Each structure stands twice: as C-alpha cells, then as structure tokens.
Amino acid sequence: MGKDPEEKEDEKLTEELMKKLDEQPFYENKLEWADDPETETVFVTALENFELPSGREIEEGKAYEVTAELAEKLIGIGEREEGFVRHGFKCPKCKEIMREEKEPYECLNPNCNRKKLNPIHPHSAPEVEEALRNNYRFMSVRESIQKNKTPIVYMYVGDQWIKEGVEGFVKEKAAQLRPHSRSRLRSEVFKNIVEKSQVPQKRLGAPKEKVVVENGVLDLSHNPLELGDHDPDLKATSKVNARWNPDAEAPKFEKLVSNLFPREKDRERIQKLLGTALVTEKLHKKGAVIVGPTDSGKSTFAKIIRGVLGDDSVESESLSDLATTRWAGIALLDSKLNIAYEMTSGRIGNGLNELKKILAGEETKVEDKGTPKIEIKPYTEHLYCANQTPQVERQAQAFWRRWFVIETRDSIPKEEQDPDIVDKILENEREGVLNWMVEGYLKFKENGNKFTHPQNWTDSRSLWLGWGDSIQRFIEDCIEEGPREKYTPSLVYDLYLEYCHARPRLEPGSQRNLTSRIKRMVPFASYSNKYRFEGDSKDRVQKRGFKGIHINVGKLGTPLSDRLSSDLGKKEGERRVKSGKVMTKRYEGPVPNLPSDTYVVTEKFKHGDKIFEEGEKITDDGDLSESMEGAIEKAVERGYAEKLESSGGGGGGEDDRSLAQKDKVRRLYEIVRELQDEHELGALLSAVKSEAEAEAISPGFVDEFVEMEKEKGRILTHEDGEYVEVVDH
C-alpha cells in the first residue's frame, strides 16, 4: 500500500532539514552570521536523537545554534516528544512539554497540578557553558588567569583563533540561551569557559613554517610547498589575508619596488625581512626603517604589505610607545608585522633596551590594561616609514645593528602619481605579492637564515641620524671628536644656524634645545662652566662651553663656511673658535643678527645665594645656566625685572629680533591658529601657554607676545584676556 502524498512531502522536508542540520550547527565560521544583518541565529534544543547523513549525531537535550529560518521549521516538527524546542519545560509527572520561555507556575496539562517543572533548554550556568562549548571552540591563556584580572581568551572562527571581543560575545550568547538571566549567571558562564579551556601561552601559534592563508595552511618546510586544510588544532592565532596560488604574479608591485628602492641590496633586504614575517619565529634581530622624502611611495608600499597580511595580523605601534609605554607590547601578541606609515619625529627616550629585546624576539613581559603580565617571545617583524627619523642618542653598536635603514628615491611628481595604486594591486596582484614574500623567506632560509647583504652598523647610524631633525642632522654631519678644542654654546648655535640656512627645508631649533641635545647625544662632548676662553685682550674669560668636540665648518654648506675653508678663513675660524666669539657678529652672511637679551632689575630679588639689587642689569648671552634663565623668566613675570630693548644693531624694531625670537613668534602664531578653532572666542590662553611651554617658550614670553601683537592690531583678546585670536588681514 503506497504512502499518503502529504506523508511523502513531510518526509522529503525532513530529509532537507536533516541535510541543513548536517551543516549549520557544525559550521566553524558562525561569526559570518553575526556580521550579516539579515541573518538571525537562535539556539534550539533537541528532544530526541537524530542521525545525520554524514554520520554525525544530534543528541537529545543538547542545544545547537542554527539560523532563525531553519529553527522555525525544526520547532514545528512534532507536537510531542520529538523535534526541537527553543525554550521549554517538561513536567516530570505527566511528561507534558511546554514550549515556554519562562517557567510556568504549574503544569499546563489540566489533568496535572505539578508545580516544579524541568527545563529542557540550558538553564543553569554550567548547562549554558556546556552548550556554548558544544557550538564554539574556546582557548584561554593559562598564565593570564589571575584573580581580579581579565584573562586572554581566544575563539576559533573559520580558520584562525581570535581574541578580540570574546568575553562580550560569550555573555551575549549566554543571554540568548537563557533569557531574563542576571549578569551574575553570564559572568559565571564566561568564568567556567575560561577555566575549562586553558592552554599554556607557549603552545599558542601555528608551528613555525605553517602559514594560514585564505584557502588553507601553506607548509613552507616542504619542497615543493604544500597546501593543507585549515585545522583548529594548529592553534594558529594569525592569518594571511590572501590565497596561495603558486602561479600568481605581481608585475605592477615589483615595478613599484624597483622604483622605490633603487639599490638591489636594499630590495633584497626588504624582501627577505618581510618574508620572515610569514613564520611564527623571529629568525633575526633586525627591523627596517624606510627613509625618504614625502610622496616617494613609502606608505604606498607599506599599505600594500598590510593589505596582503591582513589587519588581524598587523599592528601599528610606534617605536617610542614600544620603548616606553606600559601597554604597547601586548599588541605584538599574534602579530606578524608592526607597521608605521609615518614615524613620530620626537625623542624615543628611555626603554631602548626593551626595544632591542623586542626586535630580537627575546622573551619579554607584556600586559594590557586590566590583564596580568605574561611573558611572550614576539615573532613580529617591524617596518617603519619616515620623512624624519626620531631623536635617538648615539647608541652603542648593539642598537644600530638592529636596523636596516633603507633610502628611497626622490618624490614622485604629482602628475605621475596614481592615487588608486594600492587598491589596484590588492585587487589584481594580492596573491602575487604573497608569492614575492614567500620567495623572500625561502631565499633567507637557503642562505642559512641570514641576510646576504647585511648593513654595517655605522651606515645604519649615519642614515638614521642623517634623516633626523635639523639638530640631529647637524650633530651627525658636523660634530666630530676634537679633544683640545672648546666652543661656547652661542658659537655652536651660530654654526648650527649656518647649517640650517644652507638647507631651507630644515627648521632650526632653539639654542637651549641644541645645547641639551649635544650634551645628551654626543658621548665625547664635555660641558662645564669652568672652561676658560681667550678674550679680545690677553685676559682669559671663564664661561660655559663644550670641550672635546670639533665642528667641521667645511660641511656647513654656506658661503661663510666656504670662506672658513680657505687658508685665511681657517686661521680666522681657529682664532675665533679659541676666543669663543660669535661668528655672525663679525661676518655679514645668511645668519641674522643675534643680540644678547638684557634685563634690568626693577625690584630687589634673590636667587640662590645671590641678591639682585634694583637697577642692576643682567645679560643673557646664551651662557646662563638653565636655573638662572628660569629665575629671570619668573622675575619678569612677577614684575621684579624688565627686558630692555635689543641692543644688537639696527633700530630696535621688529626686523631686529633674533632668529630664535622670530621662530618663537612664528610658532606662537601657529599655535594660536591651531587652537582658536576649538572655541568660538578664540584660543584659550592657558592652552597656548601649555603648548608653548612644551616647545621651551616661557609663559612670560607668551604674555609679552600677546601684548605686543595686540598693540599692532594682529591679535585680539576676549573675556579679559582669557582667549586670544589671530587677525588675518
């Protein structure tokens, strides 16, 4: 006897549902559903055992996450003890199943008055935790599990383990499984998952030469290379954002590389270094800094590399943060590459020993806010781009040996630039760029895990310092060791200004900053207030100054230095070096007049053991101690002293300001313009002073600037001077 047609249709539907059940609950990349706003997922609990076409089993009492569309069909199967429920309770007395989200007061069977019902769906914290672990894979770092600290927890998604947002995800799913539950239950669920999925930190990461790519796991240890399936047991915590295709090419990218790095040695260095970023072990102790002018293509190259490796495998921590900031190191966990499109030009400062350890891949302790410290061996490679390198002291060989400093070509003319080149290469040559990196790794490996063309540490240092700010470049280019020579700070500053004038793109700094940087950066420079310099007569004058340095005036690059390079100029230069006199007071040249600042005491005050009487004059010729300079500034601010008009030539007008003063005025105008857009009334004067003080411009100078420019109609003040505004004519 044949089956009823409706029964056949139900059976066919059941087979289709079985097929979907064989796919959805066991799908590894369920986060794709979460990213799709049109896809809603729910958990359903099986009321009976099902054997699926693949041989897998759906077990009675277990919860499975499926799409809402499939869940609706599954829940509609059967009205008795079969099929699925989203939420439900079962009467232990009459076996009635109640498909209710909240527990009924009593059994809904009119013939039964049982009040205590058994939940079918996961109800307690251990049940919810078990349901989540049945649907997702979790992995917690054992060393990070400490009381009152947030542990590091990973979740497997599709083809790699990720750690961002796992706690929030777990609690969200717990609330979905157990609606109307308290936060305490959700926190307990997360805690249980952490405790039951512990893995030692050293076991994280795929084996050294296994690289997770979009279409599998590339094994670099085999020849020829092999591509395997994705495997959660590899514990791979980073992935390359490209497919492996051994036949792919990248002609546009390789042309860009050839144009960007004119020297073949540099091209080979950068290819091998980026090739080693693919593996999970630091095979050398190098990082790379690409230096060159704006619009040379540095950041374009870096963006392409980032696009191939993928945002999940690339970080952007600055050198100074890695060296000095407490939280920066944790970013290197799971990162293949750390890229900065533009290095900050400030000082790296302390912590360089820590930075050297990171570059070498040595064990280092890292932590995130709210998490405990853990010890890692970072395998991250480092690539930085710079128009101007950060300030670094003249370190020992160990620091400079850590770097490849690679120069680019000149800027690309605007008409030759392609603003879409990054998108074009990533769209058409992504797989070919990956092949270029793989080739770099294999070359490095064939050479015994060594670079074919190592860079001498002195070349690295020279290139780094040569692409620094004006002070750093002056120190590198012009200051040499000269044990018997002495220079006053003002003479050094004049020579430095000559150097900057010959290079219009360099912004000169202040004399104080120059003096401080030489003391800090030049190991053979001695500085004291007890050195004696020859005066115009036979008297010897005791002044502050440098000893142990020689300034090579032949490298200043100005007509003045050309004269000094002549026989007559050399003699005059040597005489003036010995006398400690300011060179620009004798020669007319590109350096403007630099008068001394003179102050008159208007009311007696004391600094240290010295008492300054009313009417006494104080001259600041650049040789005063920092303490004394600060005392003068405070005396002016409090009305104990006044600054006299400049006496260094001319009529005392605006054009007679020293270069340092003009730089301060120019910078103050820039600061006010930058800040005045933040308030309707203009720039907050206290904020201007704060910004100025960071650049060694005193609050007193700011007040004087405001008053002078206000009188000339260039500055407006509002709210009794609380706000200032530039008047642009």
C-alpha positions in Angstrom: 0.0 0.0 0.0 1.5 3.4 -1.0 2.2 6.3 1.3 -0.1 9.3 1.5 1.2 12.2 -0.7 1.3 14.5 2.4 3.4 12.0 4.3 5.8 11.8 1.4 6.1 15.7 1.4 6.7 15.7 5.1 9.4 13.0 4.7 11.1 15.0 1.9 11.0 18.1 4.1 12.5 16.1 6.9 15.4 15.0 4.6 16.1 18.6 3.6 16.1 19.7 7.3 18.4 16.8 8.1 20.8 18.0 5.4 20.8 21.5 6.8 21.3 20.2 10.3 24.3 18.4 9.0 25.8 21.8 8.0 24.7 24.6 10.3 25.3 23.5 13.9 28.8 22.4 12.9 29.8 25.4 10.8 33.1 26.8 12.1 32.7 30.4 11.0 29.4 31.3 12.7 30.6 34.9 13.1 29.7 35.4 9.5 26.1 35.1 10.5 26.6 37.8 13.2 28.2 40.1 10.6 25.2 39.7 8.3 22.4 42.0 9.4 19.8 39.8 7.5 20.8 36.6 9.3 19.4 35.9 12.7 20.5 32.9 14.7 18.9 31.1 17.7 19.6 28.1 19.8 17.3 25.1 19.6 17.4 22.0 21.9 16.9 18.5 20.6 14.0 16.4 22.0 15.4 13.2 20.6 18.5 11.7 19.0 19.0 12.2 15.2 21.5 10.5 13.0 22.6 12.8 10.2 23.6 11.9 6.6 27.3 12.5 7.4 27.1 10.1 10.4 27.1 12.9 12.9 24.5 12.7 15.7 22.2 15.3 17.1 21.9 14.4 20.8 18.8 14.7 22.9 19.0 17.5 25.4 21.8 19.4 23.7 21.4 22.9 22.3 22.5 23.8 18.7 22.8 27.2 17.1 21.1 27.5 13.7 19.6 30.3 11.6 16.2 31.5 12.7 14.7 30.3 9.4 15.8 26.8 10.0 14.9 26.9 13.7 11.3 27.8 12.8 11.0 24.7 10.7 12.6 22.5 13.2 10.5 23.7 16.1 7.4 23.0 14.0 8.2 19.3 13.7 6.0 17.3 16.1 3.9 18.3 18.9 5.0 15.6 21.4 8.4 14.3 22.5 10.2 14.8 19.1 11.7 17.6 17.1 13.3 20.7 18.8 12.3 23.5 21.1 13.9 26.9 21.6 12.9 27.2 25.2 10.7 24.7 27.0 9.9 22.8 30.2 8.8 19.3 30.8 6.5 18.0 33.5 8.2 15.1 35.3 4.8 13.8 36.3 2.7 13.7 33.1 5.6 14.2 30.6 3.8 17.2 29.1 6.2 19.5 27.1 5.5 23.2 27.4 7.2 25.4 24.8 7.5 28.5 27.0 10.4 31.0 27.5 9.6 31.4 31.2 8.8 28.6 33.6 5.0 28.3 34.1 3.7 28.4 37.6 2.4 24.8 37.2 2.0 22.2 34.5 -0.3 23.4 31.8 -2.0 20.0 31.5 -5.4 20.5 33.0 -5.3 16.9 34.4 -2.0 17.6 36.2 -1.2 20.1 39.0 2.6 19.6 39.2 4.3 22.9 40.1 8.0 22.0 39.8 9.0 21.6 36.1 12.2 20.6 34.5 13.8 23.0 31.9 14.6 21.4 28.6 16.8 24.2 27.3 20.2 25.0 29.0 19.2 26.7 32.3 22.0 26.7 34.9 25.4 28.4 34.3 27.2 25.0 33.8 24.5 24.0 31.3 24.8 27.3 29.3 28.6 27.0 29.4 28.4 23.4 28.1 26.0 24.5 25.3 28.4 27.3 24.2 31.4 24.9 24.2 29.5 22.5 22.1 28.9 25.1 19.5 32.1 27.1 19.7 35.8 26.4 20.4 37.5 28.4 23.1 41.1 28.6 24.3 42.3 30.7 27.3 45.9 31.6 28.1 46.7 29.8 31.4 49.2 32.4 32.5 46.7 35.2 32.1 44.2 33.7 34.6 44.5 35.6 37.8 42.1 36.9 40.4 40.5 40.3 39.6 42.2 40.3 36.2 40.7 39.9 32.7 42.1 36.8 31.1 43.2 36.4 27.5 40.6 34.2 25.7 40.5 33.1 22.1 37.7 31.7 20.0 38.1 29.7 16.7 36.4 31.5 13.8 36.5 29.8 10.4 40.3 29.4 10.0 42.0 31.1 12.9 41.8 31.8 16.6 40.9 35.4 17.5 40.8 37.2 20.9 39.0 40.5 20.3 35.6 40.8 21.9 35.4 37.1 23.1 34.1 37.9 26.6 31.3 40.1 25.3 30.4 37.5 22.7 30.1 34.8 25.3 27.9 36.8 27.5 25.7 37.8 24.6 25.2 34.2 23.6 24.6 33.2 27.2 21.7 35.8 27.4 20.3 34.3 24.2 20.4 30.8 25.6 19.0 31.9 29.0 16.7 35.0 28.5 16.0 37.2 31.5 19.0 35.8 33.3 21.1 38.0 35.6 24.5 39.3 34.8 25.9 37.1 37.5 25.0 34.0 35.6 26.5 35.3 32.4 29.8 36.2 34.2 29.8 32.7 35.7 29.4 31.2 32.3 32.4 33.1 31.0 34.5 32.1 34.0 33.6 28.4 33.5 34.7 28.6 29.9 38.0 30.2 30.8 38.7 27.6 33.5 37.9 24.6 31.2 39.8 25.7 28.1 43.2 26.6 29.4 46.3 26.3 27.2 49.9 27.4 28.1 51.0 30.5 26.3 53.9 28.7 24.7 51.5 26.4 22.8 49.8 29.3 21.0 50.5 29.9 17.4 50.9 27.6 14.4 54.1 25.6 14.0 56.9 27.8 12.7 56.7 27.2 9.0 52.9 26.6 8.7 51.2 29.8 7.3 47.4 30.1 7.5 46.2 31.6 4.2 42.6 32.1 2.9 42.4 28.7 1.1 44.3 26.5 3.6 47.5 26.1 5.5 50.7 26.6 3.5 53.6 24.5 4.7 56.9 26.3 3.9 59.0 23.4 5.2 58.2 21.2 2.2 59.8 21.3 -1.3 57.7 21.8 -3.2 55.4 23.7 -1.0 52.3 22.0 0.2 48.8 23.4 1.0 46.7 21.6 3.6 43.3 22.2 5.2 42.5 24.6 7.9 42.9 23.0 11.3 41.9 24.4 14.7 44.3 22.1 16.5 47.2 24.1 15.0 46.2 26.9 17.4 47.0 29.5 14.7 46.4 32.9 16.0 47.3 34.9 12.9 46.4 34.5 9.2 47.5 36.0 5.9 44.7 37.8 4.0 45.5 36.2 0.6 45.0 32.9 -1.2 48.0 30.8 -2.1 48.4 30.5 -5.8 51.9 29.4 -6.9 51.4 30.7 -10.4 50.3 34.2 -9.4 52.5 37.2 -10.5 52.7 40.8 -9.4 54.3 42.9 -12.2 53.0 46.3 -11.0 54.1 45.6 -7.5 57.5 44.5 -8.5 57.9 47.6 -10.6 56.9 49.8 -7.7 59.5 48.0 -5.5 62.2 48.6 -8.1 61.4 52.2 -8.4 61.1 52.8 -4.7 64.3 51.1 -3.8 67.0 52.0 -6.4 69.7 49.7 -4.8 69.3 46.0 -5.4 70.8 45.2 -2.0 68.0 47.2 -0.3 65.4 45.4 -2.4 66.7 42.1 -1.3 66.9 43.1 2.4 63.3 44.3 2.5 62.0 41.2 0.6 63.8 38.8 3.0 62.7 40.7 6.1 59.1 40.7 5.0 59.3 37.1 4.0 60.3 36.1 7.6 57.1 37.9 8.8 55.2 34.9 7.5 56.6 32.4 10.0 55.9 32.3 13.8 59.5 32.6 15.0 61.9 35.6 15.0 64.8 34.4 12.9 66.9 37.5 13.1 67.3 40.6 15.2 66.5 43.3 12.6 63.8 45.9 11.9 63.6 48.1 8.9 63.2 51.9 8.6 62.4 53.2 5.1 63.5 56.9 4.9 62.9 59.3 2.1 61.0 62.5 1.1 57.3 63.0 1.0 55.5 61.3 -1.9 58.3 58.9 -2.6 56.0 55.9 -2.2 57.0 54.6 1.2 53.5 54.5 2.7 52.1 53.1 -0.6 54.4 50.1 -0.2 53.6 49.7 3.4 49.8 49.8 2.8 50.1 47.0 0.2 52.0 44.8 2.6 49.5 45.4 5.3 46.6 44.6 2.9 48.2 41.2 2.0 48.9 40.2 5.6 45.6 41.5 6.8 44.6 43.9 9.6 44.3 41.0 12.1 48.0 40.2 11.6 49.4 43.7 11.6 49.8 46.3 14.4 50.8 50.0 14.3 52.7 50.7 17.5 55.2 53.5 17.4 58.8 52.9 18.4 58.6 55.3 21.3 55.5 53.5 22.6 57.1 50.1 22.4 60.2 51.5 24.2 58.4 53.4 26.9 54.7 52.7 27.2 53.5 50.0 29.6 50.7 48.7 27.4 52.1 48.7 23.9 53.9 45.4 24.0 50.8 43.3 24.2 49.9 44.3 20.7 52.7 42.2 19.4 51.0 39.0 20.7 49.8 37.2 17.5 51.1 40.0 15.2 53.2 39.1 12.1 54.2 42.7 11.4 54.2 46.1 13.1 53.9 48.9 10.6 54.1 52.7 11.0 53.3 54.7 7.8 55.0 57.7 9.4 57.3 57.6 12.4 56.9 60.3 15.0 59.8 62.6 14.9 60.1 63.1 18.7 62.5 61.5 21.0 62.4 57.8 21.6 63.7 58.3 25.1 64.3 55.6 27.7 63.4 51.9 27.2 65.7 51.3 24.3 67.0 48.1 25.9 63.4 46.8 25.9 63.1 47.8 22.3 66.2 45.8 21.4 64.8 42.7 23.1 61.6 43.1 21.1 63.4 43.4 17.8 65.5 40.3 18.6 62.4 38.3 19.5 63.6 37.7 23.1 61.3 36.9 25.9 59.6 40.0 27.3 56.8 40.6 29.7 53.7 42.4 28.3 50.3 43.3 29.7 47.1 45.0 28.7 45.0 47.3 30.9 43.3 45.2 33.4 45.1 42.0 32.4 48.1 40.3 34.2 51.6 40.4 32.8 52.5 37.4 30.7 55.9 36.5 29.1 56.0 36.2 25.3 58.6 35.7 22.6 57.3 38.1 19.9 57.9 36.9 16.3 56.7 40.3 14.9 58.7 41.9 12.2 59.0 45.7 12.2 58.7 48.1 9.3 58.6 51.9 9.8 58.4 54.7 7.2 59.9 58.2 7.9 60.4 61.6 6.3 62.3 62.4 9.5 63.6 59.8 12.0 63.0 60.1 15.7 65.6 61.5 18.0 68.0 58.8 19.3 71.1 59.2 21.3 74.3 58.0 19.7 73.8 54.4 20.9 76.4 51.7 21.1 76.8 49.3 18.2 74.1 46.9 19.6 71.3 49.3 18.9 72.3 50.3 15.4 72.9 46.6 14.5 69.2 46.1 15.0 68.3 48.2 11.9 68.2 48.2 8.2 67.8 51.9 7.2 66.8 52.0 3.6 66.7 55.1 1.5 64.1 55.6 -1.2 64.2 57.6 -4.5 63.1 61.2 -4.7 59.5 62.3 -4.5 57.2 61.2 -7.4 55.8 64.2 -9.3 52.1 64.8 -8.8 51.3 64.1 -12.4 52.9 60.7 -12.2 51.2 59.5 -9.0 48.3 57.0 -9.2 46.0 57.5 -6.1 44.4 54.1 -6.7 47.6 52.1 -7.0 47.1 50.3 -3.6 43.6 49.2 -4.4 44.6 48.1 -7.9 47.5 46.0 -6.7 45.5 44.4 -3.8 42.6 43.6 -6.2 44.7 42.1 -9.0 48.1 41.1 -7.5 47.4 40.2 -3.9 48.4 36.5 -4.5 51.5 37.6 -6.4 52.6 39.8 -3.6 52.3 36.8 -1.2 54.5 34.8 -3.6 57.1 37.7 -3.5 57.1 37.4 0.3 57.3 33.6 0.2 60.3 33.9 -2.2 62.0 36.3 0.2 61.6 33.8 3.1 62.9 30.8 1.0 66.0 32.9 0.0 66.6 33.8 3.6 66.3 30.1 4.6 68.6 28.9 1.8 71.2 31.4 3.0 71.3 29.8 6.4 68.7 32.1 8.0 71.0 35.1 7.2 70.8 38.2 5.1 73.0 38.1 2.0 73.9 41.8 2.3 74.0 42.8 6.0 74.2 46.6 6.6 77.1 47.9 8.5 76.0 49.4 11.8 77.8 52.7 11.0 75.9 53.0 7.8 72.6 52.4 9.7 73.5 55.0 12.2 74.6 57.6 9.6 71.4 57.1 7.6 69.2 57.3 10.6 70.8 60.4 12.0 71.1 61.9 8.6 67.3 61.8 8.2 66.6 63.2 11.6 65.6 66.8 12.5 67.9 69.7 12.0 69.7 69.3 15.3 70.2 65.6 14.8 71.5 66.1 11.2 73.8 68.9 12.3 75.3 66.6 15.0 75.7 63.7 12.6 77.2 65.8 9.8 79.3 68.4 11.5 80.3 67.4 15.1 83.5 65.3 15.4 85.8 64.4 18.2 88.3 67.1 19.0 89.8 66.7 22.5 91.7 70.1 22.6 89.0 72.4 21.2 86.5 74.4 23.1 83.2 76.1 21.9 80.8 78.4 23.7 77.1 77.4 23.2 76.4 80.6 21.3 79.2 79.9 18.8 77.9 76.3 18.3 74.4 77.8 17.8 75.6 80.2 15.2 77.3 77.5 13.2 74.1 75.4 13.5 72.1 78.3 12.1 74.5 78.5 9.2 73.9 74.8 8.6 70.1 75.2 8.6 70.2 78.2 6.4 72.0 76.2 3.7 69.2 73.7 3.8 65.9 75.6 3.5 63.7 72.6 4.4 65.2 72.3 7.9 63.5 74.1 10.7 66.1 75.5 13.2 65.5 74.7 16.9 66.4 76.8 20.0 69.8 77.3 21.4 68.7 75.6 24.6 67.5 72.5 22.8 70.7 72.3 20.7 72.9 72.6 23.8 70.8 70.0 25.6 70.8 67.6 22.7 74.6 67.8 22.2 75.1 67.0 25.9 72.8 64.1 25.6 73.7 62.7 22.2 77.4 63.2 21.8 79.3 60.9 24.1 82.7 62.6 23.7 81.3 66.1 24.4 82.1 67.6 27.9 80.2 70.6 29.1 81.2 72.8 32.0 81.1 76.4 33.3 84.8 76.3 34.3 86.3 76.4 30.8 88.4 79.4 30.0 88.3 81.2 26.6 90.6 83.8 25.3 89.1 87.3 25.1 89.9 90.2 22.8 92.8 91.1 25.2 95.2 88.8 26.9 92.7 88.3 29.7 91.1 84.9 29.9 87.4 84.7 30.4 85.7 81.8 32.3 82.5 80.7 30.6 80.3 77.8 30.0 81.1 75.7 27.0 81.9 72.4 25.3 85.1 70.6 25.2 86.1 67.5 23.3 84.2 68.3 20.1 85.3 69.7 16.7 82.8 71.3 14.4 83.7 70.7 10.8 82.8 74.0 9.2 83.6 72.7 5.8 80.3 70.7 6.0 78.0 73.7 6.9 77.3 74.3 3.2 77.2 78.1 3.2 79.3 80.8 1.6 80.6 81.6 5.1 81.8 78.1 5.6 83.5 78.3 2.2 85.5 81.3 3.4 86.4 79.5 6.5 87.6 76.6 4.4 90.1 78.8 2.7 93.5 79.4 4.2 92.6 82.8 5.5 89.2 81.6 6.7 90.7 78.7 8.6 93.1 80.9 10.5 90.3 83.3 11.3 88.0 80.5 12.2 90.6 78.9 14.5 91.2 82.2 16.2 87.5 82.8 16.8 87.0 79.2 18.0 89.7 79.8 20.6 88.2 83.1 21.6 84.7 81.7 21.9 83.3 84.7 20.0 80.1 84.6 18.0 81.0 84.3 14.4 78.0 86.0 12.9 78.8 89.3 14.8 81.9 89.6 12.5 80.7 88.3 9.2 77.8 89.5 7.2 76.0 86.5 5.8 72.9 84.5 5.8 72.6 84.3 9.6 70.7 87.3 11.0 72.0 89.4 13.9 71.8 87.6 17.2 71.8 90.2 20.0 72.0 89.3 23.7 68.9 89.8 25.9 69.4 92.4 28.7 67.2 92.7 31.7 67.1 95.5 34.4 66.0 94.7 37.9 63.1 96.9 39.0 62.7 95.4 42.5 65.3 93.5 44.5 65.0 89.7 44.5 67.1 86.7 45.4 68.1 83.6 43.5 70.0 81.0 45.4 72.8 82.8 47.3 72.8 85.8 45.0 70.8 89.0 45.6 70.0 91.2 42.6 69.7 94.9 43.5 67.3 97.4 41.9 68.8 98.9 38.8 71.2 96.0 38.2 71.5 94.7 34.7 71.5 91.0 33.7 72.7 90.0 30.3 71.7 86.6 28.8 74.2 85.8 26.1 73.3 82.2 25.9 75.7 81.1 28.6 73.5 81.4 31.6 72.5 78.2 33.5 69.0 76.8 33.0 68.3 77.6 36.6 69.3 81.3 36.1 67.3 81.5 32.9 64.3 80.2 34.8 64.8 82.7 37.6 64.9 85.6 35.1 61.7 84.5 33.4 59.9 84.3 36.8 61.3 87.7 37.8 59.9 89.3 34.6 56.6 87.6 35.1 56.3 88.9 38.7 57.4 92.4 37.9 60.8 92.2 39.6 62.7 92.7 36.2 62.0 94.1 32.8 63.5 93.2 29.5 65.3 96.1 27.7 65.1 96.7 24.0 67.6 94.6 22.0 70.9 96.4 21.6 72.4 94.2 18.8 72.3 96.6 15.8 69.6 98.5 14.0 66.8 100.5 15.3 65.3 98.0 17.8 62.2 97.4 15.6 60.6 94.1 14.6 63.2 93.3 12.0 65.9 93.3 14.7 64.6 90.4 16.6 67.0 87.5 16.9 66.3 84.4 14.8 65.3 82.5 17.9 62.8 85.2 18.8 61.4 85.2 15.4 61.0 81.5 15.5 59.2 81.7 18.8 56.8 84.4 17.4 56.2 82.4 14.3 55.5 79.3 16.3 53.1 81.1 18.7 51.1 82.3 15.7 50.9 78.7 14.5 49.8 77.5 18.0 47.1 80.2 18.3 45.7 79.4 14.8 45.7 75.7 15.6 43.8 76.3 18.9 41.4 79.1 18.1 39.0 76.9 16.1 38.2 74.9 19.3 36.3 77.8 20.9 34.1 80.5 19.4 36.0 83.2 21.3 39.4 82.0 20.0 42.3 80.1 21.6 42.3 79.6 25.3 45.4 81.5 26.5 46.2 78.8 29.2 46.2 76.2 26.4 48.5 78.4 24.3 50.9 78.7 27.2 50.8 74.9 27.8 51.6 74.2 24.1 54.3 76.9 24.0 56.0 75.6 27.2 56.3 72.2 25.6 58.5 73.9 23.0 60.6 75.8 25.5 58.7 79.1 25.1 58.1 80.6 28.5 54.7 81.8 29.7 56.2 85.3 30.2 57.3 85.4 26.5 53.7 84.4 25.5 52.3 87.3 27.6 54.8 89.7 26.0 53.9 88.4 22.6 50.2 88.9 23.1 50.6 92.4 24.4 53.0 93.5 21.5 50.9 91.9 18.8 47.7 93.2 20.3 49.1 96.8 20.2 49.9 96.2 16.5 46.3 95.0 15.8 47.4 91.5 14.9 46.0 89.8 18.0 42.6 90.2 19.6 41.8 89.2 23.2 38.4 88.3 24.6 36.9 87.7 28.1 39.5 89.9 29.8 42.4 88.2 28.0 41.3 84.6 28.7 41.0 84.0 24.9 43.2 85.2 22.0 42.6 85.3 18.3 44.8 86.0 15.3 43.5 88.7 13.0 44.2 87.6 9.4 44.3 90.6 7.1 
